[in-house]
Amino acid sequence: MPRAKLRGAGHTPSLVAALLHFDVSFMVWVLLGALGATIGADLHLSALQKGLMVAVPPLSGSAFRLVLGPLVDRLGARRTGLASLALTLVPLLWGWLAAGTFVEILGLGLLLGIAGSSFVIALPLASRWYPPEKQGLAMGIAGAGNSGTLIAALAAPRVAAHVGWHATFGLAVIPVAVVWVLFAVLAKEPPPLAALDPGQPAPGARGLLAEGDARWLCGLYMITFGGFVGLASYLPVFFVDRFDLTLVTAGAFTALCASAGSFLRPLGGWLADRTGGTRVLGAVLGSVALLALALGLLPGLAATVLLLWATLGAFGVGNGAVFQLVGRRFPSRVGAMTGLVGAAGGLGGFLLPFGFGALEGSTGTFAFGFLAVAAIAAGGALVVARRTSITAPRPTLTPVGVAA
């Protein structure tokens, strides 16, 4: 990937601020997944309860994204971002000082969805600083903040082993506060768009969903991002229950697998810039279908880790490709579209761990969960093969003051 790709355009401090905001927020968002095995053992939860506990933050993140996405368009990414980071402290303090029952954990998980809404803040902040031909890479770099899953998976079980899971929530307050300060210093509101694009859909989720491309992008992101965040959240529970690993070892394997999806997301945006987003998505979804079929055979630990690493990496590439298409197709509604598409992705992130927990609890095996993922990915690949209109970009707008 050429280093000079973004040189001479945009605002680098804002891009860094977007990455930091997304990274720390994503770390907080998936804390219940990283601590799921620990909390599950402490509260004596069933397989279904553990799946539900892990699935709640992605679901609530969907709802908060629908609220904060339009706010980014109206109030700006910087102000909305500072507010969301401040509100993220609420569930962390609750987890530290009070939460101790399954119902309270579910309530905490609902509030963790605020952190999941960072998606609709970081990506528009990055996108609107850069011209259309650099959208994929810029949004991919900001989106690499989902590496917060790696941080949570590595650090949270180790910290919890020493100070307990309650105190782990309390210690997470520190990086959130630090990033709040950095975001306030680095982030600068993007310049306004030169003019409204008459080809863009009407404001609001209803207006956006009237567009066929918007609906397809929601469905595709439900698969790619839902697959990434759902698996990344559920893997600590999976590794402990499937292979009887220690909590720390399960966290290390989870971090290894999640790292592929996080660090390959910019590659997905870059490839989409060069070859087209739908072409990249077709290859990604076909690959995921094959990988999930192999995982459905329930191989040994080494093969499972390798296959999961490749699967999450493919999902990461797909995430970058989807948002290259979002930036190209809906340039003046990136905030609202990010909220809508991100909400669909969060819904996918809820369905996957909940479905895995329900299927494993009823059948006694994880095989059917992976087979379901394979079937859904194969269906998505067929849709992409038939849906070619998304590749034809709308007339795009260049923000005032940004070089095209």
N, C-alpha and C positions, 0 to 999 in steps of 0.2 A: 504494500500500500504506500504510494508516494507520500513522503513527509510534507511536501509542499502543497498538497491537495487543498488545504484550507488557508494557505498563506495569502495575505493580501485581501481578505474579506472577513466580515463578521467582527465579533468582539470576544477575544480569548478569555478575559476574566469572567464574563457571563457564562461562557461555555464551561469553564472550570466550576463556577458556582452551581450550574445546573447538575453537573456530575456529582458534586459533593452532596447536594440536596437529595438527589435520587439515591445515592449510595447509603447515607445514614438512615434515610427514611425506609429504604428497603430492608436494611438490617433490622430495624425495629419491627417492621411489618411481619417478618417471618420468625420473630422470636418464639412464638408459641410452637412453631414447627421444630425449631432447634431444641427447645426445651420439652417437646412433647413427650418423649420417652421418660424423662425425669418426672414431669408433672403427673403423667399417667401412672407411673409406679407409686408415687406419693399418695395420689388420690384413689388408687385402685380402680382405674377406668377400664371399661371393656374396649374391644377393638372398634366397635361402632362409635363409642364416646370419644376415643382418641382421634378417629377420623373426622368427627364433627368438630372437635376442638381445633384441629389444625386447619379445617376448611372455613371456619367462620371469618377470620381476617380477610382472606381474598374476597369473600362475598360482600362484607361491609365496605371493603375498598371500592367495589363496583358502585355502590350507592354514593359514596363520598366523591368519587370521580365525576359523577353526573352533576353534582352540585358545584364543585370547584372548577370544572372545565369552563363553563360559561363565565364564572367569576374572573378567570384569567383573561378572557376576552374583554371584560368590562373594566376590571380594576387594575389589570396588569399582573404579570407573572411574579414580579419582585414582592409586591405587597401581599399577594395571596400566598406566596412561598413562605414569607416570614410568619404569617398567621398560622399556616399549617404546621410548621415546626414547633411553634409555641403550644398548639393544641395537642401535639404528639406527646408532650410531657404528661398529660393527664392519665392515660392508661399506664404509663411507666410508673408513675407515683402510686397508682392504685395497685398494680402488681407488686410493688415493693412493700407497701404499708398495710394492705388490707386483704386482697383476694386470697381465698383459701378453700373455696368450694367449687364444684364443677359449674354451677350456675354462675358464680362470680367470674370464673375463668371465661365462660362464654360472653359475659358482658364486657370483660376486658378485651376479648378478641374483637368484639364489635367496634370498640373505640380504636383499636389498632388499625382499623381501616383508614383512619385519617392519615396515617403514615403511607399507606398504599396509594393515596391520592396524589402523592408527589409526582407520579407519572405525568399528570396533566399540567404540572407546573414546569418541570424540568425540560420536557421536550419542546413545548412552545417557546420557552425562553431561548433555547438553543436554535430552534428552527428559524425564528423570525429575524435572527441576526445574519442569516446566510442566504445567498441566492439559490434559485431552484436547482442548478446543476450540482450543488454541494449539500443539498438537503439530506441525502441518505447517510453520508459520512458524519455530518454534524449531529444529526439525531441519533446515529449509532453510537457516537462517543458519549453523548449525554446518557443514552440508554444503557451504556455499560455500567452505570450505577447499580444495576441489579446484581453487581458483585457483592452488594450488601448481604446477599444470601450466604456467600462464602464466609464473610466475617462472622455472621451469626452462627453458622454451623461449626466453625472452628473454635470460636471463643466462648460461646454461651455454655456448652456442656462442661468445658474446663473450669470456667468461673463458677458454675453451679456446683461442681464437685467440691469446691473449696468453701464457698460462702452460702450455698443454697440458692434455689431458683428465685426466691423473693428478692434477695439482695442483687441478683443478676439484673432484674428489671431496674432496680435503683441505680446501679452503676451505668446502665445504658443512658441515663439522663445526661451524663457528662459529654459524650460525643455529640448528642443532639444540641446541647447548649453551645458547644464550640462551633459547630457548623452554622448555627443561627447567626453567630457573630460574623463568621467568614462570608456567609451569604449576604448579609447586610452590607458588607464592605465591597464585595466583588461584583454582585449582580447589578446590572444596569438595564432599565426597561428598554426593550427593543424599539427602534423607530417605527412610526405608524406606517401602514401600507399606503402606497401612493393613491389608490382609489379602490372602491369596492368592485368586485368582479360580479357582473350581472349573471354569470353562469353558476354562481355558488348557490346552494340551497338556502332556504329560509332559516332564520335563527332558531335555536332550540332543537331538542332531540327529535321531536316530531318532524320538523322540517328536514333535518338531516336524514332521518330514516325513510323519507319519501324518495331519496336517491337510492337507486339499486346498488351502485358501487359502495355506498356507505354501509348498506346491509351486508354485502359480501365481505367487506373489510372487517366488520364486526365478527362475522362468523369465522373468518380465517384467524383472527387474533385470539378468538376464544380457544382455538386449537393450539396455536403456537405459544402464546404467552400463558394461557391456562395450563398447557402441558408443562411449561418450564416451572412456573411458580408452584403449581400443584405438586409436581414430583419433588421439587427442591424442598417443599415444606414437609412432605410425607416421608422422604427417604430416611430420616433418623429413626422413625417408628418402624419402617420397613426393615432396615438393617438389623435393628435389635430383635424384632420378632422373627425375621426369616433366618438369620444366621447366628442369633444369640450373642451378638457383639456387645462389648461394653459401650456405655453412652458416649465416651470420648472417642473411641474408635469409629463408632457409627457417624459421629459428627465429622470426623476427618474424611471419611469416604464420601459423605454428603458434600463437603466443601470441594473435594476434588472433582466430583461430577458436576456440581453447580458452576465451577470455574469455567468450564467449557462454554456453557450458555452465556455467561456474563462477558467473557472476553471475545467471543466470536460474534457478538451482536454488531459491533462496528463493521466487521467483515461483511455481514449480511447487507447493511446499508450501502457499503461501497460496491459490492457486486451488483446490487439492484440499480445503482447509478449507472453502471457500465452495461449491464445486459438486460435490465428490466425486472421489476419486482415480481411479476407473475411467473416468469421463467424460474427465478430463484425459488419461489414458494413451491412450485410444482416439484422441483428436485428435492426440496427439504421434506415435504410431506410424504413423498414416495419413500424416501430414506427412513423416515420415522416409522412408517408402516412395517417395513422389513425388520428394523431393529426391535420394535415392540413384539413382533411375532417371535423373534429369537428369545426375547426376555420371557415370553409366555411359556417357554419350555423349562423355565426355572433352572438355569445352569448354575454352576458353582460360583463361589464368591468372586474369584478373579475375573471370570467371563462376565458376570453380572455387572461389576464395576466398570469394565471396559465398555460394555453395551450401553450402560446408563450414561457414561461420559459422552459417548457419541450421540445418544438420543438428546440429551440436554444441549449439547453443542449445536445439533441440527435445529432444535427449537430456537436457540439464540439467533442463529442466522435468519430463520424465518421471521423473528420479531423485528430485526433490522429491516428486512425487506418490506414488511407490512407498513412500517412507518415512513419508508421512502415513498410509498404509494400515497399515504395520507398527506404528506407534505406537498406532493405534486398535484394531487387531485383537488384538495381543499385548502389552498394557501391562505385564504382570508378567514377561515374557520378552523384553524389548527387547534386552538384551545378547546372549543366545543367538540370537535371530532376526536381529539385525544381523549377527552372525557368519555365520550360515547364508546369508542373502540376499546379504551382501557377498561370501561365497565364490563364490556363483553369478555375481555380477557380475565378480569377478576372473577366473573361468574364461572368461567372455565376452570380457574384455579380453585374454586369452591367445589365444583362437581367432581374433579379428579380425586382428591384425597377422601372426600365423603364417599364416592363410589368405591374406591379401593377398600376403605374400612368396611363398608356394607357388604361387598362381595366376599372379602376375606372372612368376615364374621359369619356369613351364611354358608359359605362353601368350604372354609378351612384352608384355602389356598389363594395365593396372590396371582395365579396364572390368569384367571378370568379378567382381572383388572388390566393386565398388559394386553390381552387379546382385545379388550374393548378399545384401548388406545390405538391399537393397530387398525381396527375397523374404521374408527373415526378419522384417522390420518389418511387412510386410503380413500375414504369418501371425499375428504378435502382436496386431495390430489386430483381426483376426477373433476371436481368443481372448477379448480384452477385451469385445468386443461381446456375446459369449455368456455371459461370466462375470460375473454381477451380484451374487453372494452376498458378494463382498468388500466391497461398499459398505455392507452392514449391519453396523455395529460391534458387537463383543461388549460385555457390561457392562464398563465401564471402571473403573479404580481411580485414586483421587487420592492422591498421596504425602502422608504426614502432614505438616501444616504448610504445604501449598501450597493457595492459594485456588483453588477450582473456578470 
